[in-house]
Amino acid sequence: MRKILIALIVGTLTTGTAFASDQADVMATIHQFIDGFNKGDVKSALATCAEQNSIIDEFAPYEWHGAGACAKWASDFEVDAKKNGITDSVVGMGKPKHVDVEGDHAYVVAPVTYAFKMKGKPVKESRSLMTLSLQKGAAGWRLTGWAWSKG
Protein backbone atom coordinates (compact mmCIF):
# COMPACT_ATOMS: atom_id res chain seq x y z
CA MET A 1 0.00 0.00 0.00
CA ARG A 2 2.82 2.37 0.88
CA LYS A 3 4.50 1.79 -2.52
CA ILE A 4 1.25 2.53 -4.33
CA LEU A 5 0.78 5.77 -2.38
CA ILE A 6 4.34 6.88 -3.13
CA ALA A 7 3.88 6.03 -6.82
CA LEU A 8 0.67 8.09 -6.92
CA ILE A 9 2.33 11.08 -5.26
CA VAL A 10 5.35 10.93 -7.57
CA GLY A 11 3.06 10.57 -10.60
CA THR A 12 0.98 13.56 -9.51
CA LEU A 13 4.05 15.72 -8.90
CA THR A 14 5.57 14.72 -12.25
CA THR A 15 2.33 15.46 -14.10
CA GLY A 16 2.03 18.84 -12.36
CA THR A 17 5.59 19.73 -13.29
CA ALA A 18 5.06 18.70 -16.91
CA PHE A 19 1.83 20.72 -17.01
CA ALA A 20 3.55 23.82 -15.60
CA SER A 21 6.37 23.36 -18.11
CA ASP A 22 3.87 23.04 -20.97
CA GLN A 23 2.11 26.22 -19.83
CA ALA A 24 5.43 28.08 -19.73
CA ASP A 25 6.38 26.75 -23.17
CA VAL A 26 2.98 27.75 -24.59
CA MET A 27 3.38 31.28 -23.23
CA ALA A 28 6.98 31.46 -24.52
CA THR A 29 5.69 30.73 -28.04
CA ILE A 30 3.03 33.42 -27.73
CA HIS A 31 5.55 35.94 -26.39
CA GLN A 32 7.92 35.13 -29.26
CA PHE A 33 5.11 35.94 -31.71
CA ILE A 34 4.26 39.23 -29.96
CA ASP A 35 7.90 40.23 -29.46
CA GLY A 36 8.62 39.54 -33.14
CA PHE A 37 5.60 41.61 -34.16
CA ASN A 38 6.60 44.48 -31.85
CA LYS A 39 10.17 44.53 -33.20
CA GLY A 40 9.06 44.27 -36.82
CA ASP A 41 10.78 40.88 -36.99
CA VAL A 42 8.25 39.09 -39.17
CA LYS A 43 10.51 36.03 -39.55
CA SER A 44 10.61 35.48 -35.77
CA ALA A 45 6.86 36.03 -35.39
CA LEU A 46 5.97 33.70 -38.26
CA ALA A 47 8.30 31.00 -36.92
CA THR A 48 5.73 30.45 -34.15
CA CYS A 49 2.94 29.61 -36.62
CA ALA A 50 1.86 26.16 -37.72
CA GLU A 51 1.62 25.79 -41.50
CA GLN A 52 -2.17 25.43 -41.24
CA ASN A 53 -3.71 28.30 -39.34
CA SER A 54 -6.94 30.19 -38.78
CA ILE A 55 -6.91 33.90 -37.92
CA ILE A 56 -9.61 36.47 -37.21
CA ASP A 57 -8.50 40.10 -36.86
CA GLU A 58 -9.97 43.59 -36.99
CA PHE A 59 -8.89 44.58 -40.52
CA ALA A 60 -10.14 43.38 -43.90
CA PRO A 61 -10.49 40.70 -45.04
CA TYR A 62 -10.91 39.86 -41.28
CA GLU A 63 -10.24 36.13 -41.68
CA TRP A 64 -7.34 34.03 -42.96
CA HIS A 65 -7.14 30.25 -42.92
CA GLY A 66 -5.27 27.31 -44.35
CA ALA A 67 -1.69 26.85 -45.45
CA GLY A 68 0.40 29.99 -45.09
CA ALA A 69 -2.36 31.94 -43.30
CA CYS A 70 0.10 33.63 -40.92
CA ALA A 71 2.27 34.92 -43.76
CA LYS A 72 -0.79 36.14 -45.67
CA TRP A 73 -2.08 37.88 -42.51
CA ALA A 74 1.32 39.58 -42.04
CA SER A 75 1.31 40.77 -45.64
CA ASP A 76 -2.26 42.07 -45.39
CA PHE A 77 -1.42 43.77 -42.07
CA GLU A 78 1.42 45.63 -43.76
CA VAL A 79 -0.81 46.71 -46.66
CA ASP A 80 -3.54 47.88 -44.26
CA ALA A 81 -1.03 49.77 -42.10
CA LYS A 82 0.37 51.63 -45.11
CA LYS A 83 -3.11 52.41 -46.43
CA ASN A 84 -4.19 53.86 -43.06
CA GLY A 85 -0.92 55.57 -42.10
CA ILE A 86 -0.32 53.22 -39.16
CA THR A 87 3.21 53.07 -37.75
CA ASP A 88 4.95 52.08 -34.51
CA SER A 89 2.56 49.20 -33.74
CA VAL A 90 3.03 47.59 -30.34
CA VAL A 91 0.95 44.83 -28.75
CA GLY A 92 0.97 44.44 -24.98
CA MET A 93 -0.33 41.30 -23.30
CA GLY A 94 -1.64 41.18 -19.76
CA LYS A 95 -1.94 38.20 -17.46
CA PRO A 96 -3.81 35.42 -19.27
CA LYS A 97 -7.34 34.63 -18.11
CA HIS A 98 -6.87 31.02 -19.27
CA VAL A 99 -3.89 28.85 -20.17
CA ASP A 100 -5.45 25.45 -20.71
CA VAL A 101 -3.25 22.58 -21.85
CA GLU A 102 -4.71 19.20 -22.74
CA GLY A 103 -2.13 16.80 -24.13
CA ASP A 104 -0.65 18.39 -27.24
CA HIS A 105 -3.27 21.17 -27.55
CA ALA A 106 -3.48 24.50 -25.74
CA TYR A 107 -6.02 27.32 -25.45
CA VAL A 108 -5.09 30.78 -24.17
CA VAL A 109 -7.21 33.87 -23.55
CA ALA A 110 -5.43 37.08 -22.56
CA PRO A 111 -6.19 40.79 -22.36
CA VAL A 112 -4.22 42.80 -24.89
CA THR A 113 -3.59 46.39 -25.85
CA TYR A 114 -2.63 47.76 -29.23
CA ALA A 115 -0.78 51.06 -29.37
CA PHE A 116 0.23 52.71 -32.63
CA LYS A 117 0.43 55.99 -34.47
CA MET A 118 -2.14 56.80 -37.12
CA LYS A 119 -0.90 59.51 -39.43
CA GLY A 120 1.49 60.56 -36.67
CA LYS A 121 -1.10 60.72 -33.85
CA PRO A 122 -0.93 58.24 -30.95
CA VAL A 123 -3.79 55.76 -30.68
CA LYS A 124 -4.32 53.07 -28.06
CA GLU A 125 -6.86 50.28 -28.13
CA SER A 126 -7.34 48.81 -24.69
CA ARG A 127 -9.69 46.20 -23.24
CA SER A 128 -9.14 43.92 -26.23
CA LEU A 129 -8.79 40.15 -25.98
CA MET A 130 -6.66 37.70 -27.87
CA THR A 131 -7.72 34.06 -27.93
CA LEU A 132 -5.14 31.61 -29.24
CA SER A 133 -4.92 27.91 -29.96
CA LEU A 134 -1.66 25.99 -30.18
CA GLN A 135 -0.54 22.48 -30.93
CA LYS A 136 2.63 20.76 -29.81
CA GLY A 137 4.62 18.88 -32.43
CA ALA A 138 8.20 17.88 -33.14
CA ALA A 139 9.22 21.56 -33.40
CA GLY A 140 7.48 22.47 -30.12
CA TRP A 141 4.34 24.57 -29.60
CA ARG A 142 3.00 26.36 -32.68
CA LEU A 143 0.07 28.73 -33.12
CA THR A 144 -2.77 27.05 -34.98
CA GLY A 145 -5.19 29.94 -34.67
CA TRP A 146 -6.02 33.19 -33.00
CA ALA A 147 -8.78 35.74 -32.81
CA TRP A 148 -8.37 39.39 -31.87
CA SER A 149 -11.41 40.97 -30.24
CA LYS A 150 -11.21 44.75 -30.27
CA GLY A 151 -12.20 46.33 -26.97
TORVOMI-46236 format. One record per residue (C-alpha): x, z, y; residue in three letters. Coordinates in steps of 0.5 Angstrom, whole numbers, plus 500, padded with zeros to 3 digits. Last residue first. Layout:
BEGIN
XZYAla ...
end
This chain:
BEGIN
476446593Gly 478439589Lys 477440582Ser 483436579Trp 482434571Ala 488434566Trp 490431560Gly 494430554Thr 500434557Leu 506435553Arg 509441549Trp 515440545Gly 518433543Ala 516434536Ala 509435538Gly 505440542Lys 499438545Gln 497440552Leu 490440556Ser 490442563Leu 485444568Thr 487444575Met 482448580Leu 482448588Ser 481454592Arg 485451598Ser 486444601Glu 491444606Lys 492439612Val 498438616Pro 498432621Lys 503427621Gly 498421619Lys 496426614Met 501431612Lys 500435605Phe 498441602Ala 495442596Tyr 493448593Thr 492450586Val 488455582Pro 489455574Ala 486453568Val 490452562Val 488449555Tyr 493449549Ala 493445542His 499446537Asp 496452534Gly 491455538Glu 494456545Val 489459551Asp 492460558Val 486461562His 485464569Lys 492461571Pro 496465576Lys 497460582Gly 499453583Met 502450589Gly 502442590Val 506439595Val 505433598Ser 510431604Asp 506425606Thr 499422606Ile 498416611Gly 492414608Asn 494407605Lys 501410603Lys 498416600Ala 493411596Asp 498407593Val 503412591Glu 497416588Phe 495409584Asp 503409582Ser 503416579Ala 496415576Trp 498409572Lys 505412570Ala 500418567Cys 495413564Ala 501410560Gly 497409554Ala 489411555Gly 486414561His 485414568Trp 480417572Glu 478417580Tyr 479410581Pro 480412587Ala 482419589Phe 480426587Glu 483426580Asp 481426573Ile 486424568Ile 486422560Ser 493421557Asn 496418551Gln 503417552Glu 504425552Ala 506427559Cys 511432561Thr 517426562Ala 512423567Leu 514429572Ala 521428571Ser 521421572Lys 517422578Val 522426582Asp 518426589Gly 520434589Lys 513436589Asn 511432583Phe 517434579Gly 516441580Asp 509440578Ile 510437572Phe 516441570Gln 511447572His 506445567Ile 511444561Thr 514451563Ala 507454563Met 506451555Val 513454553Asp 511461556Ala 504460552Gln 508458546Asp 513464547Ser 507469548Ala 504466541Phe 510466537Ala 511473539Thr 504475538Gly 505472531Thr 511476529Thr 508482531Leu 502481527Thr 506479521Gly 511485522Val 505489522Ile 501486516Leu 508486512Ala 509494514Ile 502495512Leu 503491505Ile 509495504Lys 506502505Arg 500500500Met 
end
